[in-house]
Amino acid sequence: MDLTKEGLAERSGVALPTFCKFERTGVLSLGSFLKLHIELGGLEDVLSDAS
């Protein structure tokens, strides 16, 4: 998958400033975290690690 951060922000529904703040601080809301993982296809791994 070849996405820019702008493209990933748009496709996931996470605002670009939120995405940029996450890059700088490592802090992200659970909702935004889930949206990004859904878009990137990693949500199943997150859920299987939690059980």
Residue, then its C-alpha position, 0 to 999 in steps of 0.5 A: m500500500d503506497l499512501t501519503k499521510e494525507g491520503l491515509a488521513e483522508r481514507s481513514g477519516v482521521a483529520l490530518p492535524t490529528f495524524c501529524k500530532f500523532e507522528r510528533t507525540g505518539v498520542l492518539s485517541l482510541g477512535s482514531f487508532l481504530k480508524l487507522h488500523i481498519e484502513l491499514g488492515g491491522l485491526e485483526d492483529v490488535l484484537s487477537d493480541a488483546s484476547 
